[in-house]
Amino acid sequence: MPQRPRLDLRPGVSEPVVLLISRREVEAGDLASVLSRLKPFLATREDAWRYRGQMTLVVDGYNNDPRELVDIPEVRSLLRGLESSWPHWAYFFNQVDDSIKLLLFCVAGSRFLGRGAVEMDADLVAAALGRAFGGMNMIFDRFGFPEEELEKMSNGLVEVLQQASLC
């Protein structure tokens, strides 16, 4: 019996935006600098709509470090701060690269075993997802975006999590 093609619920990236976090920012714990660069994305209804699902998270400056980003305590700390301070990440982060996984591994990991292996805490995953869906709802409510788009984005996020074995 032939398999039916899978329906990909995740939107593609058409206007990529890179949220570049430098090693200097990581080592200084400079979350304020990162958050200040994110404010314009919610400045207008048009900007919020244009950049939904378009952002890639990049932590730069560790190319010569043999550790994976999730194995670096300072990276985890800054990304935990980002997740708790900016609940809109699930709305803006694209669903096609590893941005969401990186953030969630840093936020909801309970043990970091090296070489990128992370033991996840189900309660921390659930709490982060609650904030993520809340952040998406907040944007849709604020700007009156179509409910069916919220449903597509939510389903796409769930698909990313399932593929990463996070739910």
N, CA, C and O of each residue as an XYZ file, in Angstrom:
668
protein
N       0.845     -1.181      0.000
C       0.000      0.000      0.000
C       0.887      1.240      0.000
O       1.737      1.376      0.880
N       0.718      2.141     -0.954
C       1.563      3.345     -1.014
C       1.260      4.273      0.154
O       0.121      4.398      0.604
N       2.318      4.915      0.624
C       2.149      5.871      1.717
C       1.655      7.192      1.167
O       2.058      7.632      0.090
N       0.773      7.813      1.932
C       0.323      9.154      1.569
C       1.430     10.142      1.902
O       2.144      9.966      2.889
N       1.576     11.168      1.095
C       2.589     12.180      1.421
C       2.218     12.883      2.727
O       1.048     13.136      3.012
N       3.241     13.183      3.497
C       3.025     13.892      4.762
C       2.695     15.343      4.489
O       3.268     15.975      3.601
N       1.780     15.848      5.255
C       1.437     17.263      5.172
C       2.398     18.026      6.068
O       2.446     17.782      7.274
N       3.152     18.934      5.505
C       4.078     19.739      6.292
C       3.348     20.990      6.748
O       2.990     21.846      5.938
N       3.133     21.086      8.043
C       2.380     22.205      8.600
C       3.257     23.406      8.908
O       2.758     24.454      9.318
N       4.555     23.259      8.712
C       5.465     24.337      9.059
C       5.668     25.273      7.884
O       5.977     24.830      6.778
N       5.495     26.577      8.120
C       5.692     27.535      7.030
C       7.163     27.638      6.650
O       8.047     27.415      7.478
N       7.412     27.972      5.411
C       8.780     28.181      4.947
C       9.287     29.555      5.341
O       8.544     30.387      5.859
N      10.549     29.771      5.088
C      11.172     31.050      5.394
C      11.281     31.834      4.098
O      11.946     31.400      3.158
N      10.627     32.992      4.047
C      10.671     33.811      2.831
C      11.435     35.115      3.043
O      12.017     35.647      2.098
N      11.441     35.631      4.257
C      12.188     36.857      4.573
C      13.033     36.583      5.807
O      12.681     37.017      6.904
N      14.148     35.867      5.645
C      14.918     35.443      6.810
C      15.462     36.598      7.637
O      15.895     37.628      7.119
N      15.420     36.381      8.925
C      15.959     37.318      9.905
C      16.852     36.492     10.820
O      16.443     35.428     11.286
N      18.045     36.959     11.080
C      18.954     36.245     11.971
C      19.046     37.000     13.289
O      19.425     38.170     13.326
N      18.697     36.318     14.359
C      18.936     36.858     15.695
C      20.315     36.355     16.094
O      20.470     35.223     16.553
N      21.311     37.210     15.912
C      22.702     36.855     16.180
C      23.064     37.267     17.599
O      23.018     38.445     17.952
N      23.419     36.286     18.394
C      23.865     36.536     19.759
C      25.364     36.254     19.779
O      25.804     35.145     19.476
N      26.131     37.261     20.137
C      27.586     37.137     20.093
C      28.128     36.461     21.352
O      27.475     36.425     22.396
N      29.311     35.942     21.221
C      29.984     35.341     22.372
C      30.178     36.382     23.481
O      30.071     36.071     24.667
N      30.464     37.617     23.072
C      30.616     38.683     24.073
C      29.338     38.852     24.875
O      29.380     38.974     26.099
N      28.188     38.858     24.179
C      26.903     38.977     24.873
C      26.667     37.792     25.792
O      26.184     37.955     26.913
N      27.006     36.604     25.321
C      26.837     35.399     26.135
C      27.690     35.483     27.387
O      27.194     35.293     28.497
N      28.968     35.766     27.208
C      29.887     35.781     28.352
C      29.577     36.897     29.334
O      29.814     36.753     30.534
N      29.045     38.017     28.833
C      28.673     39.132     29.715
C      27.270     38.950     30.287
O      26.856     39.711     31.162
N      26.538     37.951     29.803
C      25.145     37.778     30.231
C      24.300     38.969     29.823
O      23.384     39.368     30.543
N      24.610     39.537     28.662
C      23.978     40.783     28.205
C      22.647     40.515     27.496
O      22.535     40.686     26.282
N      21.667     40.104     28.251
C      20.339     39.829     27.707
C      19.658     41.117     27.245
O      18.900     41.100     26.275
N      19.917     42.224     27.925
C      19.285     43.507     27.562
C      19.597     43.890     26.118
O      18.724     44.386     25.406
N      20.820     43.665     25.688
C      21.206     43.980     24.313
C      20.415     43.136     23.317
O      19.959     43.643     22.293
N      20.256     41.857     23.618
C      19.496     40.955     22.739
C      18.035     41.388     22.691
O      17.449     41.488     21.613
N      17.451     41.642     23.849
C      16.039     42.023     23.907
C      15.776     43.346     23.192
O      14.721     43.524     22.583
N      16.728     44.270     23.263
C      16.522     45.567     22.598
C      16.444     45.395     21.079
O      15.741     46.150     20.407
N      17.153     44.416     20.539
C      17.101     44.179     19.095
C      15.797     43.523     18.665
O      15.482     43.511     17.475
N      15.046     42.986     19.589
C      13.795     42.291     19.263
C      12.568     43.212     19.283
O      11.535     42.873     18.707
N      12.671     44.343     19.926
C      11.521     45.252     20.043
C      10.912     45.659     18.704
O       9.687     45.691     18.591
N      11.713     45.971     17.687
C      11.121     46.413     16.410
C      10.192     45.390     15.747
O       9.327     45.765     14.956
N      10.361     44.127     16.059
C       9.529     43.106     15.407
C       8.071     43.181     15.851
O       7.183     42.671     15.168
N       7.831     43.808     16.980
C       6.465     43.974     17.474
C       6.001     45.421     17.400
O       4.966     45.777     17.963
N       6.767     46.253     16.706
C       6.446     47.681     16.658
C       5.148     47.961     15.915
O       4.356     48.807     16.333
N       4.933     47.253     14.818
C       3.712     47.485     14.046
C       3.071     46.146     13.686
O       3.715     45.098     13.719
N       1.813     46.211     13.348
C       1.078     45.018     12.915
C       1.738     44.423     11.673
O       1.857     43.203     11.558
N       2.163     45.267     10.754
C       2.772     44.819      9.512
C       4.092     44.099      9.765
O       4.360     43.054      9.171
N       4.914     44.660     10.650
C       6.195     44.009     10.957
C       5.971     42.660     11.635
O       6.618     41.672     11.288
N       5.070     42.622     12.583
C       4.790     41.359     13.285
C       4.322     40.292     12.302
O       4.739     39.138     12.395
N       3.464     40.667     11.367
C       2.958     39.699     10.391
C       4.056     39.274      9.415
O       4.197     38.087      9.122
N       4.822     40.221      8.920
C       5.862     39.947      7.924
C       6.905     38.977      8.463
O       7.374     38.111      7.725
N       7.273     39.100      9.720
C       8.395     38.326     10.254
C       7.977     37.106     11.073
O       8.806     36.495     11.748
N       6.699     36.755     11.016
C       6.262     35.551     11.729
C       6.951     34.340     11.109
O       6.941     34.162      9.892
N       7.545     33.520     11.955
C       8.191     32.306     11.491
C       9.404     32.505     10.611
O       9.768     31.601      9.860
N      10.043     33.664     10.681
C      11.154     33.971      9.785
C      12.513     34.047     10.495
O      13.538     34.192      9.828
N      12.542     33.953     11.815
C      13.767     34.226     12.564
C      14.570     32.953     12.847
O      14.027     31.921     13.242
N      15.868     33.067     12.631
C      16.827     32.015     12.955
C      17.672     32.485     14.125
O      18.185     33.604     14.122
N      17.814     31.635     15.114
C      18.647     31.922     16.275
C      20.067     31.436     15.985
O      20.279     30.264     15.676
N      21.037     32.349     16.088
C      22.438     32.008     15.881
C      23.235     32.529     17.072
O      23.172     33.711     17.411
N      23.986     31.627     17.699
C      24.918     32.016     18.761
C      26.301     31.917     18.134
O      26.758     30.831     17.776
N      26.963     33.065     18.005
C      28.205     33.153     17.247
C      29.412     33.260     18.169
O      29.316     33.734     19.301
N      30.554     32.804     17.652
C      31.805     32.971     18.374
C      32.308     31.695     19.012
O      33.325     31.706     19.705
N      31.607     30.596     18.785
C      31.995     29.320     19.397
C      32.426     28.295     18.347
O      32.468     27.099     18.633
N      32.744     28.751     17.142
C      33.117     27.827     16.070
C      34.351     27.007     16.417
O      34.452     25.851     16.007
N      35.285     27.575     17.157
C      36.507     26.854     17.518
C      36.407     26.156     18.864
O      37.374     25.545     19.319
N      35.253     26.240     19.500
C      35.014     25.559     20.770
C      34.529     24.144     20.449
O      33.559     23.985     19.707
N      35.172     23.132     20.983
C      34.764     21.763     20.646
C      33.397     21.366     21.215
O      32.816     20.365     20.795
N      32.895     22.138     22.155
C      31.613     21.801     22.769
C      30.451     22.215     21.868
O      30.558     23.161     21.087
N      29.348     21.492     21.993
C      28.097     21.915     21.369
C      27.561     23.089     22.189
O      27.889     23.225     23.368
N      26.744     23.930     21.572
C      26.218     25.108     22.272
C      25.466     24.736     23.545
O      25.582     25.437     24.550
N      24.702     23.652     23.523
C      23.935     23.266     24.717
C      24.836     22.823     25.861
O      24.394     22.770     27.008
N      26.084     22.507     25.568
C      27.021     22.076     26.603
C      27.736     23.244     27.266
O      28.534     23.034     28.180
N      27.470     24.454     26.832
C      28.139     25.641     27.364
C      27.195     26.328     28.351
O      26.172     26.876     27.941
N      27.522     26.305     29.640
C      26.613     26.850     30.663
C      26.190     28.292     30.417
O      25.038     28.643     30.669
N      27.100     29.137     29.928
C      26.761     30.545     29.693
C      25.741     30.698     28.564
O      24.881     31.576     28.618
N      25.837     29.853     27.556
C      24.861     29.876     26.467
C      23.498     29.465     27.007
O      22.487     30.107     26.721
N      23.479     28.397     27.784
C      22.206     27.948     28.377
C      21.593     29.043     29.236
O      20.386     29.281     29.180
N      22.402     29.693     30.010
C      21.902     30.739     30.893
C      21.280     31.896     30.108
O      20.189     32.361     30.438
N      21.974     32.354     29.075
C      21.439     33.475     28.301
C      20.157     33.056     27.569
O      19.202     33.831     27.512
N      20.125     31.859     27.016
C      18.925     31.426     26.291
C      17.758     31.170     27.238
O      16.602     31.359     26.857
N      18.044     30.745     28.460
C      16.962     30.639     29.459
C      16.382     32.027     29.745
O      15.167     32.196     29.839
N      17.254     33.000     29.879
C      16.793     34.366     30.098
C      15.980     34.891     28.930
O      14.968     35.563     29.127
N      16.421     34.586     27.704
C      15.688     35.002     26.512
C      14.295     34.386     26.509
O      13.303     35.081     26.289
N      14.226     33.101     26.751
C      12.931     32.412     26.725
C      11.971     32.957     27.778
O      10.783     33.129     27.503
N      12.468     33.226     28.963
C      11.566     33.706     30.020
C      11.208     35.185     29.869
O      10.161     35.619     30.348
N      12.064     35.955     29.211
C      11.815     37.391     29.058
C      11.085     37.751     27.771
O      10.478     38.818     27.681
N      11.138     36.879     26.783
C      10.559     37.174     25.466
C       9.690     35.995     25.033
O      10.151     35.113     24.310
N       8.432     35.982     25.477
C       7.566     34.834     25.191
C       7.141     34.728     23.730
O       6.377     33.833     23.370
N       7.624     35.627     22.896
C       7.211     35.663     21.491
C       8.087     34.815     20.574
O       7.855     34.776     19.366
N       9.082     34.141     21.124
C      10.032     33.382     20.303
C       9.331     32.353     19.413
O       9.735     32.165     18.266
N       8.298     31.689     19.916
C       7.636     30.637     19.134
C       6.888     31.218     17.934
O       6.663     30.520     16.946
N       6.513     32.460     18.015
C       5.845     33.142     16.902
C       6.868     33.535     15.828
O       6.601     33.401     14.633
N       8.021     34.012     16.253
C       9.004     34.532     15.306
C      10.024     33.496     14.827
O      10.458     33.559     13.677
N      10.411     32.554     15.672
C      11.418     31.573     15.252
C      10.850     30.714     14.136
O       9.687     30.312     14.175
N      11.683     30.438     13.143
C      11.219     29.587     12.052
C      11.130     28.145     12.547
O      11.725     27.773     13.558
N      10.377     27.363     11.813
C      10.135     25.975     12.212
C      10.876     24.996     11.313
O      10.535     23.815     11.257
N      11.899     25.493     10.604
C      12.612     24.622      9.674
C      14.072     24.369     10.060
O      14.679     23.433      9.541
N      14.644     25.166     10.942
C      16.022     24.903     11.356
C      16.020     24.460     12.823
O      14.984     24.047     13.345
N      17.157     24.543     13.476
C      17.268     24.043     14.853
C      17.093     25.128     15.921
O      17.412     24.891     17.086
N      16.600     26.298     15.552
C      16.456     27.385     16.521
C      15.583     26.996     17.707
O      15.960     27.210     18.859
N      14.429     26.429     17.426
C      13.491     26.058     18.492
C      14.090     24.963     19.357
O      14.005     25.017     20.584
N      14.695     23.973     18.720
C      15.299     22.872     19.482
C      16.425     23.375     20.377
O      16.510     22.986     21.542
N      17.288     24.233     19.846
C      18.388     24.773     20.648
C      17.848     25.487     21.879
O      18.310     25.259     22.997
N      16.870     26.348     21.662
C      16.310     27.098     22.781
C      15.704     26.150     23.821
O      15.973     26.283     25.015
N      14.896     25.204     23.371
C      14.231     24.303     24.318
C      15.210     23.359     25.008
O      15.037     23.051     26.187
N      16.228     22.899     24.299
C      17.227     22.049     24.953
C      17.911     22.817     26.081
O      18.166     22.256     27.147
N      18.208     24.100     25.853
C      18.854     24.915     26.882
C      17.916     25.214     28.041
O      18.335     25.238     29.198
N      16.653     25.441     27.727
C      15.671     25.841     28.741
C      15.171     24.653     29.566
O      15.000     24.759     30.780
N      14.940     23.528     28.898
C      14.266     22.403     29.569
C      15.171     21.208     29.805
O      14.700     20.152     30.227
N      16.454     21.353     29.541
C      17.371     20.261     29.831
C      17.611     20.150     31.321
O      17.763     21.155     32.014
N      17.643     18.930     31.804
C      17.925     18.724     33.224
C      19.354     18.234     33.433
O      19.956     18.485     34.477
N      19.890     17.537     32.443
C      21.282     17.070     32.494
C      21.880     17.224     31.106
O      21.256     16.893     30.098
N      23.091     17.727     31.080
C      23.809     17.948     29.837
C      24.987     16.986     29.845
O      25.946     17.148     30.600
N      24.889     15.984     28.988
C      25.782     14.837     29.052
C      27.013     14.968     28.158
O      27.850     14.067     28.116
N      27.124     16.083     27.446
C      28.254     16.289     26.543
C      27.912     15.870     25.127
O      27.003     15.072     24.899
N      28.663     16.427     24.171
C      28.460     16.163     22.744
C      27.034     16.448     22.285
O      26.538     15.828     21.344
N      26.380     17.393     22.962
C      25.029     17.807     22.576
C      23.914     16.944     23.121
O      22.741     17.223     22.871
N      24.253     15.894     23.865
C      23.222     15.018     24.447
C      22.600     15.708     25.659
O      23.299     16.172     26.560
N      21.271     15.760     25.655
C      20.548     16.464     26.714
C      19.449     15.565     27.251
O      18.674     14.982     26.492
N      19.395     15.464     28.564
C      18.278     14.788     29.211
C      17.248     15.864     29.527
O      17.540     16.839     30.218
N      16.042     15.671     29.012
C      15.014     16.702     29.139
C      14.144     16.463     30.365
O      13.926     15.323     30.775
N      13.655     17.547     30.939
C      12.722     17.513     32.057
C      11.331     17.819     31.505
O      11.084     18.924     31.020
N      10.431     16.856     31.575
C       9.091     17.006     30.981
C       8.342     18.204     31.559
O       7.612     18.878     30.832
N       8.508     18.476     32.835
C       7.819     19.621     33.447
C       8.358     20.946     32.907
O       7.600     21.889     32.680
N       9.678     21.005     32.705
C      10.272     22.227     32.147
C       9.855     22.413     30.691
O       9.625     23.541     30.252
N       9.755     21.317     29.938
C       9.285     21.397     28.548
C       7.858     21.939     28.534
O       7.543     22.857     27.778
N       6.998     21.362     29.377
C       5.593     21.786     29.423
C       5.471     23.260     29.811
O       4.657     23.984     29.238
N       6.267     23.704     30.769
C       6.211     25.108     31.201
C       6.661     26.032     30.065
O       6.033     27.061     29.818
N       7.741     25.669     29.379
C       8.232     26.491     28.272
C       7.203     26.539     27.141
O       6.991     27.589     26.533
N       6.577     25.421     26.868
C       5.562     25.399     25.808
C       4.337     26.212     26.198
O       3.729     26.866     25.351
N       3.976     26.176     27.462
C       2.869     27.012     27.925
C       3.154     28.480     27.682
O       2.279     29.226     27.241
N       4.385     28.898     27.972
C       4.772     30.290     27.729
C       4.814     30.582     26.225
O       4.422     31.663     25.785
N       5.295     29.604     25.437
C       5.396     29.795     23.983
C       4.021     29.973     23.356
O       3.806     30.905     22.581
N       3.092     29.087     23.687
C       1.750     29.210     23.123
C       1.070     30.484     23.643
O       0.313     31.127     22.915
N       1.338     30.838     24.881
C       0.808     32.091     25.423
C       1.344     33.296     24.665
O       0.607     34.241     24.385
N       2.636     33.259     24.333
C       3.248     34.359     23.582
C       2.672     34.479     22.173
O       2.454     35.583     21.674
N       2.430     33.330     21.535
C       1.810     33.370     20.205
C       0.399     33.931     20.301
O       0.011     34.786     19.505
N      -0.365     33.454     21.272
C      -1.737     33.955     21.455
C      -1.749     35.458     21.708
O      -2.611     36.175     21.200
N      -0.794     35.927     22.490
C      -0.706     37.346     22.821
C      -0.563     38.194     21.546
O      -1.223     39.223     21.402
N       0.298     37.757     20.635
C       0.512     38.507     19.396
C      -0.735     38.456     18.515
O      -1.147     39.475     17.962
N      -1.332     37.281     18.386
C      -2.528     37.161     17.562
C      -3.665     38.014     18.133
O      -4.399     38.652     17.378
N      -3.811     38.027     19.451
C      -4.852     38.853     20.070
C      -4.560     40.341     19.896
O      -5.453     41.119     19.561
N      -3.320     40.729     20.123
C      -2.937     42.145     20.051
C      -3.207     42.736     18.668
O      -3.696     43.859     18.548
N      -2.883     41.966     17.628
C      -2.983     42.499     16.277
C      -4.198     41.986     15.504
O      -4.409     42.384     14.358
N      -4.990     41.119     16.105
C      -6.180     40.607     15.441
C      -5.889     39.759     14.213
O      -6.614     39.816     13.220
N      -4.819     38.972     14.289
C      -4.476     38.104     13.168
C      -5.471     36.943     13.080
O      -6.107     36.598     14.076
N      -5.610     36.337     11.889
C      -6.589     35.262     11.680
C      -6.319     34.023     12.544
O      -5.189     33.544     12.642
N      -7.369     33.532     13.152
C      -7.288     32.367     14.034
C      -6.722     31.144     13.311
O      -5.984     30.358     13.906
N      -7.065     30.982     12.031
C      -6.573     29.803     11.303
C      -5.053     29.837     11.147
O      -4.428     28.780     11.063
N      -4.448     31.014     11.107
C      -2.984     31.115     11.046
C      -2.362     30.710     12.373
O      -1.307     30.077     12.403
N      -3.020     31.076     13.473
C      -2.540     30.658     14.791
C      -2.566     29.138     14.888
O      -1.638     28.524     15.413
N      -3.625     28.546     14.383
C      -3.738     27.089     14.418
C      -2.623     26.439     13.588
O      -2.036     25.446     14.017
N      -2.329     26.990     12.412
C      -1.245     26.451     11.575
C       0.102     26.555     12.283
O       0.882     25.603     12.297
N       0.367     27.726     12.872
C       1.640     27.912     13.570
C       1.753     26.973     14.756
O       2.812     26.393     14.996
N       0.665     26.823     15.498
C       0.668     25.940     16.666
C       0.904     24.495     16.251
O       1.687     23.783     16.880
N       0.227     24.064     15.194
C       0.413     22.693     14.709
C       1.837     22.482     14.200
O       2.418     21.415     14.400
N       2.390     23.481     13.553
C       3.768     23.392     13.085
C       4.748     23.266     14.238
O       5.705     22.495     14.162
N       4.514     24.024     15.309
C       5.374     23.939     16.489
C       5.296     22.546     17.094
O       6.318     21.968     17.463
N       4.099     22.013     17.196
C       3.933     20.663     17.741
C       4.679     19.655     16.859
O       5.300     18.725     17.374
N       4.621     19.833     15.549
C       5.322     18.926     14.633
C       6.839     18.986     14.868
O       7.506     17.952     14.881
N       7.373     20.185     15.052
C       8.810     20.336     15.338
C       9.154     19.581     16.616
O      10.154     18.864     16.671
N       8.333     19.743     17.631
C       8.589     19.107     18.920
C       8.512     17.582     18.807
O       9.319     16.863     19.397
N       7.542     17.108     18.049
C       7.415     15.657     17.861
C       8.634     15.104     17.136
O       9.156     14.053     17.509
N       9.087     15.802     16.105
C      10.253     15.325     15.350
C      11.522     15.340     16.212
O      12.440     14.552     15.983
N      11.568     16.234     17.199
C      12.715     16.289     18.109
C      12.500     15.418     19.342
O      13.318     15.426     20.262
N      11.394     14.662     19.362
C      11.028     13.788     20.495
C      10.906     14.572     21.795
O      11.284     14.087     22.862
N      10.370     15.795     21.696
C      10.174     16.621     22.880
C       8.747     16.548     23.412
O       8.459     17.075     24.486
N       7.865     15.909     22.680
C       6.495     15.716     23.189
C       5.890     14.474     22.577
O       4.745     14.135     22.874
